[in-house]
């Protein structure tokens, strides 16, 4: 069997091939992605060869090509692979050789779970919707400024029918008028795109049992529920909710030594898109959940609103973890009233962790 360490780049890849039986170096070369070098190289290898590469984006075509030639792709954790290199020198050849040697020693830090092609396609749906919504927000902001320059401060009322009529009747200079008309036309187009994408996301969420369970919680809609399910994947990877909070980057960064303990802001590891959705969901959840709303207002007064939103987002992650682990909906699992120092779940017999921490430690 041939073992290939591959240092992947958008323009090409450095490969380092060794034989598993003898440890002999079979090939070592740079393959350009612009020509047919990749097909010629992998097409000549015996089927069943293993290719180790650091997990990165924009390599779906490479996965399909390896599957076409009957090779096995092994995606590795980039941070753990780099941690196994003791020398400070770093270049493509050494990286490819390191991955090949790690696979040869059966010490390659392979990812425990990778999303399927269908799951990655649903992620594209969520990201496409997110980008369209942001574009629509930028268009609305520009129209708001046009109205403000004419002394019309309507805020959200600018998007009602009377507000749109007022915006269309403003007497503006020729270029400003043309800009307003084009922005209004673009806004109508983006509204149509966002509406169809919202329907597609809702349909996909309704077809997923875990997403339907998560939507039973106030503030969790189709977008957040589907995004979390696609982000978690195999839930057995997380022993408890603290591991999930850390995976999403909502745990505090720490730089402690000896008796000195220093905690900073959130670590911001993991998927930034998922964190953004959780912060947005937190702002809605505090209006629908009495206990979360009470805790949010207390921390907002003591500290600030930004910190309070992060706290609620972290608590949402913990609750969603319990909902998925116990397969119980929000009304069955979460207490709507009571002290914040009490457990937020009815029972923790099925969980491998202690009850929720007090508010002061959130």
C-alpha positions in Angstrom: 0.0 0.0 0.0 1.2 3.5 -0.8 1.0 6.3 1.8 0.8 9.9 0.4 1.4 13.0 2.5 -0.2 15.9 0.7 0.3 19.6 1.4 -2.6 21.1 -0.4 -2.8 24.6 -1.9 -5.3 26.2 -4.3 -2.7 26.3 -7.1 -1.1 22.9 -6.5 0.1 20.3 -4.0 3.3 18.9 -2.7 3.2 15.1 -2.3 5.5 12.7 -0.5 4.8 9.0 -1.1 6.2 6.1 0.9 5.5 2.4 0.9 3.8 1.1 4.0 5.5 -2.3 3.8 9.1 -1.1 3.3 9.0 2.6 4.3 10.8 3.4 1.0 10.2 6.8 -0.5 8.3 6.2 -3.8 7.8 9.7 -5.1 8.3 13.3 -4.0 7.1 16.1 -6.3 5.0 19.2 -6.8 1.7 18.8 -8.7 0.1 21.8 -10.4 -3.7 22.0 -10.4 -3.7 23.9 -13.7 -2.9 20.9 -16.0 -3.5 17.2 -15.9 -0.6 16.3 -13.5 -3.0 15.4 -10.7 -4.9 12.9 -12.9 -1.7 11.4 -14.2 -0.2 11.0 -10.7 -3.2 9.5 -8.8 -4.3 7.5 -11.8 -1.0 5.6 -11.8 -1.2 4.7 -8.1 -2.6 1.4 -7.1 -6.2 1.6 -5.9 -6.6 1.8 -2.1 -3.7 4.2 -1.5 -4.1 6.5 1.5 -3.8 10.3 1.1 -3.4 12.4 4.2 -4.1 16.1 4.0 -4.9 18.9 6.4 -8.6 19.8 6.5 -9.2 22.9 4.5 -11.7 24.5 2.2 -12.1 24.4 -1.6 -11.1 20.8 -2.1 -14.3 19.1 -2.9 -13.1 18.4 -6.4 -10.0 16.7 -5.0 -12.1 14.4 -2.8 -14.1 13.4 -5.8 -11.0 12.8 -7.9 -9.5 10.5 -5.2 -12.8 8.6 -5.0 -12.8 8.2 -8.8 -9.4 6.5 -8.7 -10.3 4.4 -5.6 -8.1 6.1 -3.1 -8.8 6.8 0.6 -8.7 10.4 1.7 -7.8 11.0 5.4 -8.5 14.6 6.7 -6.3 15.6 9.6 -6.5 18.3 12.2 -4.1 21.0 11.1 -3.3 22.3 14.6 -2.5 18.8 15.9 -0.4 18.0 12.9 1.6 21.2 13.3 2.0 20.5 17.0 3.8 17.2 16.2 6.6 19.0 14.3 9.3 20.0 16.8 11.5 22.0 14.3 10.6 25.6 13.6 11.5 25.2 9.9 8.3 25.0 7.9 7.9 24.5 4.1 5.7 22.4 1.8 8.1 19.4 1.5 8.5 19.0 5.3 4.8 19.3 5.8 4.0 16.6 3.2 6.7 14.4 4.7 5.5 14.9 8.2 1.9 13.8 7.3 3.3 10.7 5.4 5.4 9.7 8.4 2.5 10.2 10.9 0.3 7.9 8.8 3.2 5.4 8.5 3.3 5.3 12.4 -0.5 5.2 12.7 -0.3 8.5 14.6 -2.1 10.7 12.1 -4.6 13.0 13.9 -7.6 12.3 11.7 -10.8 14.1 12.2 -13.4 12.1 14.0 -16.2 13.3 11.8 -16.5 15.0 8.4 -19.8 16.2 6.9 -21.2 14.4 3.9 -21.6 16.1 0.5 -25.3 16.6 1.2 -24.6 18.2 4.6 -22.1 20.5 3.0 -24.6 21.5 0.4 -27.1 22.4 3.1 -24.3 24.5 4.7 -24.1 26.3 1.3 -27.8 27.1 1.5 -27.4 28.6 5.0 -24.3 30.7 4.0 -26.0 31.9 0.7 -29.0 33.0 2.7 -26.8 34.8 5.2 -24.9 36.7 2.5 -28.2 37.7 0.8 -29.6 39.0 4.1 -26.5 41.0 4.7 -26.7 42.5 1.2 -30.3 43.4 1.8 -29.3 45.1 5.1 -26.6 47.1 3.4 -29.2 48.3 0.8 -31.7 49.2 3.6 -28.9 51.2 5.4 -28.2 53.2 2.3 -31.9 54.0 1.8 -32.2 55.0 5.5 -29.4 57.6 5.0 -31.1 59.0 1.9 -34.3 59.5 4.0 -32.3 61.0 6.9 -30.7 63.5 4.6 -34.2 64.7 3.8 -35.2 65.0 7.4 -37.2 61.8 7.5 -36.3 59.5 10.4 -38.7 56.6 10.2 -36.5 53.8 11.3 -38.3 50.4 10.8 -41.4 52.2 9.7 -39.6 53.1 6.5 -40.2 49.6 5.3 -43.9 49.7 5.7 -46.2 50.6 2.8 -46.6 54.3 3.9 -42.8 54.5 4.5 -42.0 53.1 1.0 -44.5 55.5 -0.5 -42.8 58.4 1.3 -39.4 57.3 0.2 -40.5 57.1 -3.4 -42.0 60.6 -3.4 -39.0 62.4 -1.9 -37.8 65.3 -4.1 -34.1 64.5 -4.7 -31.3 65.7 -7.0 -30.9 63.7 -10.3 -28.1 61.4 -9.2 -29.5 60.9 -5.7 -32.9 60.2 -7.2 -31.4 57.6 -9.5 -29.6 56.0 -6.7 -32.8 55.7 -4.6 -34.7 54.2 -7.5 -32.0 51.6 -8.2 -31.7 50.7 -4.5 -35.4 50.2 -4.2 -35.4 47.9 -7.2 -32.5 46.0 -5.8 -34.3 45.8 -2.4 -37.3 44.2 -4.1 -35.1 41.7 -5.9 -33.3 40.8 -2.7 -36.6 40.4 -0.8 -37.6 37.8 -3.3 -34.3 35.9 -3.1 -34.4 36.0 0.8 -38.0 34.8 0.8 -37.3 31.8 -1.3 -34.2 30.9 0.7 -36.1 31.2 3.9 -38.6 28.7 2.6 -35.9 26.3 1.5 -34.2 26.5 5.0 -37.5 26.0 6.7 -38.3 23.0 4.6 -34.9 21.4 5.2 -35.3 22.0 9.0 -38.7 20.4 9.1 -37.3 17.3 7.4 -34.7 17.0 10.2 -35.9 15.5 13.5 -33.2 17.1 15.6 -33.8 20.5 14.1 -37.5 20.2 14.9 -36.7 19.4 18.5 -34.4 22.4 18.8 -37.1 24.7 17.3 -39.3 24.0 20.3 -37.0 26.4 22.3 -37.9 30.2 22.2 -35.5 32.1 19.9 -34.4 29.0 18.0 -35.8 29.0 14.4 -35.1 27.0 11.3 -31.8 28.7 10.5 -30.1 28.3 13.9 -31.5 24.8 14.5 -30.4 23.5 11.1 -27.0 25.2 11.3 -26.3 23.7 14.7 -27.3 20.2 13.6 -25.0 20.5 10.5 -22.2 21.9 12.7 -22.4 19.2 15.4 -22.7 16.2 13.1 -21.9 13.1 15.2 -23.1 14.2 18.7 -21.0 11.4 20.3 -17.9 13.5 19.7 -19.0 15.7 22.7 -19.0 14.0 26.1 -20.8 17.0 27.7 -22.0 20.5 27.0 -18.7 22.1 28.1 -16.9 20.3 25.3 -19.5 21.7 22.9 -19.2 25.3 24.3 -15.5 25.1 23.8 -15.9 23.7 20.3 -18.0 26.7 19.4 -15.6 29.2 20.9 -17.9 30.5 23.6 -15.7 29.5 26.5 -13.4 32.1 28.1 -9.8 32.2 26.9 -7.3 31.5 29.7 -3.7 32.2 30.4 -3.1 30.9 33.9 0.1 29.8 35.6 0.9 28.6 39.1 -1.5 30.4 41.5 -2.2 33.2 39.0 -5.4 32.7 37.0 -6.2 35.0 34.1 -9.5 34.7 32.1 -10.1 36.7 29.0 -12.9 37.1 26.5 -14.3 34.2 24.6 -11.8 32.1 22.7 -13.6 32.5 19.4 -12.5 29.1 18.2 -14.6 27.1 15.8 -17.2 28.4 13.4 -17.7 32.2 13.5 -20.9 31.9 11.5 -22.4 29.6 14.1 -21.4 32.0 16.9 -23.1 34.9 15.1 -26.3 32.9 14.7 -26.3 32.0 18.4 -25.8 35.7 19.4 -28.8 36.6 17.2 -30.9 33.8 18.7 -30.0 35.0 22.2 -31.6 38.4 21.6 -34.8 36.6 20.7 -34.7 34.0 23.4 -34.6 36.5 26.2 -38.0 37.8 25.1 -39.5 34.3 25.0 -37.9 32.7 28.1 -38.6 34.2 31.5 -35.5 32.9 33.2 -33.1 33.8 30.4 -34.6 37.3 30.2 -34.1 37.8 33.9 -30.5 36.6 33.8 -29.8 38.8 30.7 -31.1 41.9 32.3 -29.2 41.3 35.5 -25.9 40.9 33.8 -26.6 43.8 31.4 -26.9 46.1 34.4 -23.9 44.7 36.2 -21.6 44.5 33.1 -22.9 45.4 29.6 -25.3 44.1 27.0 -22.6 42.6 24.8 -21.4 40.3 27.6 -25.0 39.5 28.5 -25.7 38.3 25.0 -22.7 36.0 25.0 -23.9 34.6 28.3 -27.3 33.8 26.9 -25.8 32.3 23.8 -23.7 30.0 25.9 -26.7 28.9 27.9 -28.6 28.3 24.7 -25.9 26.0 23.5 -26.1 24.0 26.8 -29.8 23.7 26.6 -29.7 22.6 23.0 -27.1 20.0 23.8 -29.4 18.6 26.5 -32.4 18.7 24.1 -30.5 16.6 21.6 -28.9 14.3 24.1 -32.2 13.5 25.9 -34.4 13.8 22.8 -36.9 15.9 24.7 -38.5 19.1 23.5 -38.2 22.4 25.4 -41.4 22.2 27.4 -40.4 18.7 28.7 -36.9 19.7 29.6 -36.6 23.4 30.6 -38.2 25.0 33.7 -39.7 28.3 32.8 -39.7 29.7 36.4 -37.6 29.4 39.5 -34.2 30.4 40.7 -31.3 30.6 38.3 -29.3 28.5 40.7 -31.5 25.5 40.1 -30.9 23.1 37.3 -32.5 24.1 34.1 -33.4 20.5 33.3 -36.0 18.3 34.8 -33.5 15.4 35.3 -29.8 14.9 34.6 -29.8 11.1 35.1 -29.0 10.5 31.4 -26.3 13.1 31.3 -22.6 12.7 32.0 -22.1 16.1 33.5 -23.1 18.2 36.5 -26.1 20.5 36.5 -25.9 24.0 35.0 -23.6 26.3 36.8 -24.9 29.2 38.8 -25.5 32.6 37.1 -22.6 34.2 38.8 -20.3 31.7 37.1 -21.9 31.8 33.6 
